[in-house]
Amino acid sequence: MSLASWFRWNEPPNHISQRSPAEMVVETLMMELSWQMKQAEKQQRERENEYRRMKTGVDYGWLVSYPKHGYDISPGERLQLEDMCSKIHPSYCGPVILRFRQVVAEYEPEAQEVSRLFRSVLQEAAEKIKEEEEAKKLARQWNTKNRTSLSLTTFKSRSRISPFISDIKTISEDVERGTQPNRRVWSMPEFRNTK
């Protein structure tokens, strides 16, 4: 473990918590890209060694020295990828990494192709996030529209039942008009004497 990485992992907790979730997503995704590029370089070297060994019948892999710093993306491309990473919601960070690993395993790219695959995975995730946000927006609009139409319906139905307009005759109406109220007939249950 290098001294710089030791300091990074042993930072005080308050320094780590100062990073925003978006910054942490960018850092995590870019670390994954870097790791996958190193893995691709390693596999590429192994394939080259295997090809040489098959061709010559002798393994000279132990003689070959590889540069410490392999393929790296340009600063402009790095900025573009970091910008794309910043648009990924933290809840999608894990699924994006899993999808990226799946694509890398499927295509077994060379180091310089890894960033292109990473870009395509980020675009795919951004489109999915956009679709889900639009679906949520439509759902909210639908719920708001239904609530509005439901409240209008209940308001209309309440306006139809007016307590001041009624076909039911009351005694007070008859008194006001000066008419005799209709005699009320009380119905009583019949009780029979049983002997």
C-alpha positions in Angstrom: 0.0 0.0 0.0 1.4 3.3 -1.0 1.8 6.2 1.5 -0.8 8.3 -0.4 -3.4 5.6 -0.4 -2.7 4.9 3.4 -3.4 8.6 4.1 -6.6 8.6 2.0 -8.0 5.6 3.8 -7.0 6.9 7.2 -8.5 10.4 6.8 -10.4 11.7 9.8 -14.2 10.8 9.4 -15.2 14.5 9.3 -13.1 15.0 6.1 -14.7 12.0 4.4 -18.2 13.1 5.3 -17.6 16.6 3.8 -17.8 15.1 0.3 -21.2 15.3 -1.3 -22.9 12.1 -2.5 -22.4 13.2 -6.1 -18.7 13.6 -5.6 -18.5 10.2 -4.0 -20.4 8.7 -7.0 -17.9 10.3 -9.4 -14.9 9.1 -7.4 -16.3 5.6 -7.1 -17.2 5.2 -10.8 -13.9 6.7 -12.0 -11.9 4.3 -9.6 -13.9 1.4 -11.2 -12.9 2.7 -14.7 -9.3 2.9 -13.7 -9.3 -0.6 -12.2 -11.0 -2.1 -15.2 -8.4 -0.4 -17.5 -5.6 -2.0 -15.5 -7.3 -5.3 -15.6 -7.7 -5.0 -19.4 -4.0 -4.2 -19.8 -3.0 -7.2 -17.6 -5.2 -9.5 -19.7 -3.8 -8.0 -22.9 -0.3 -8.8 -21.7 -1.3 -12.3 -20.8 -2.8 -12.9 -24.2 0.4 -11.5 -25.9 2.6 -13.7 -23.8 0.4 -16.7 -24.6 0.6 -15.9 -28.3 4.4 -15.6 -28.2 4.7 -18.8 -26.2 2.6 -20.7 -28.7 4.5 -19.2 -31.6 8.0 -19.9 -30.3 7.3 -22.7 -27.9 9.3 -20.9 -25.2 8.0 -18.6 -22.4 10.0 -15.4 -22.4 7.3 -13.6 -20.3 9.6 -13.3 -17.3 12.1 -11.3 -19.5 9.6 -8.8 -20.7 9.4 -5.6 -18.6 6.2 -3.6 -18.9 6.0 0.2 -18.3 4.6 1.0 -14.8 2.1 3.5 -16.2 0.0 1.9 -19.0 -2.7 3.3 -21.1 -4.6 6.3 -19.7 -7.4 8.4 -21.0 -6.9 12.0 -22.1 -7.7 14.9 -19.6 -10.6 16.0 -21.9 -12.2 12.6 -22.0 -11.7 12.2 -18.2 -13.6 15.5 -17.7 -16.4 14.3 -20.0 -16.7 11.0 -18.1 -16.6 12.7 -14.7 -19.4 15.0 -15.9 -21.4 12.0 -17.0 -20.8 10.3 -13.7 -22.0 13.3 -11.8 -25.4 12.8 -13.4 -25.8 9.3 -11.9 -27.9 9.2 -8.8 -26.2 7.6 -5.8 -28.8 4.8 -5.8 -27.7 3.8 -9.3 -23.9 3.7 -8.6 -23.9 0.0 -7.6 -26.1 -1.1 -10.6 -23.9 0.9 -13.0 -20.7 -0.8 -11.7 -22.3 -4.2 -12.0 -23.5 -3.5 -15.5 -20.0 -2.1 -16.5 -18.3 -5.3 -15.1 -20.8 -7.4 -17.0 -20.1 -5.6 -20.3 -16.3 -5.8 -19.8 -16.5 -9.5 -19.0 -18.7 -10.0 -22.1 -16.5 -8.1 -24.6 -13.0 -8.6 -23.1 -11.9 -5.2 -24.4 -8.4 -3.9 -24.8 -7.4 -1.1 -22.4 -8.1 1.7 -24.9 -11.7 0.3 -25.5 -12.6 0.2 -21.8 -13.5 3.9 -21.6 -15.8 3.7 -24.6 -17.7 0.8 -22.9 -17.8 2.8 -19.7 -19.3 5.8 -21.6 -22.0 3.5 -23.2 -22.9 2.1 -19.7 -23.2 5.7 -18.3 -25.4 6.8 -21.2 -27.6 3.7 -20.8 -28.0 4.5 -17.0 -28.7 8.2 -17.7 -31.4 7.3 -20.2 -33.0 4.8 -17.7 -32.9 7.5 -14.9 -34.5 10.0 -17.3 -37.3 7.5 -18.2 -38.0 6.7 -14.6 -38.1 10.4 -13.7 -40.6 11.0 -16.6 -42.7 8.1 -15.4 -42.8 9.5 -11.8 -43.7 12.9 -13.2 -46.5 11.4 -15.2 -47.7 9.5 -12.2 -47.7 12.6 -10.1 -49.6 14.5 -12.7 -52.1 11.7 -13.0 -52.6 11.6 -9.2 -53.0 15.4 -9.1 -55.5 15.3 -12.0 -57.5 12.5 -10.3 -57.6 14.3 -7.0 -58.8 17.5 -8.7 -61.5 15.7 -10.7 -62.5 13.7 -7.6 -62.9 16.9 -5.6 -64.9 18.6 -8.4 -67.1 15.5 -8.6 -67.8 15.6 -4.9 -68.4 19.4 -5.0 -70.9 18.9 -7.9 -72.7 16.1 -6.1 -72.9 18.2 -2.9 -74.3 21.1 -4.8 -77.1 18.9 -6.1 -78.2 18.0 -2.6 -79.3 21.4 -1.4 -80.8 21.6 2.1 -82.9 24.6 1.1 -84.6 23.1 -1.9 -86.6 20.0 -1.1 -89.7 18.2 -2.2 -90.4 17.0 1.3 -93.3 18.8 2.9 -92.9 20.0 6.4 -95.4 21.3 8.9 -93.8 24.7 9.0 -94.3 25.1 5.2 -98.0 24.3 5.6 -98.3 26.8 8.5 -96.6 29.5 6.4 -99.0 28.9 3.5 -102.0 28.8 5.8 -103.1 25.3 4.9 -104.0 22.4 7.1 -101.3 19.9 7.5 -102.1 16.4 6.4 -103.1 14.2 9.2 -100.4 11.9 10.2 -101.3 8.3 10.5 -99.4 6.4 13.0 -98.9 2.8 12.4 -98.8 0.6 15.4 -98.1 -3.1 15.4 -101.1 -5.2 16.1 -101.1 -6.9 19.4 -103.4 -9.9 19.7 -104.5 -11.3 22.9 -103.7 -14.9 22.9 -105.5 -17.0 25.4 
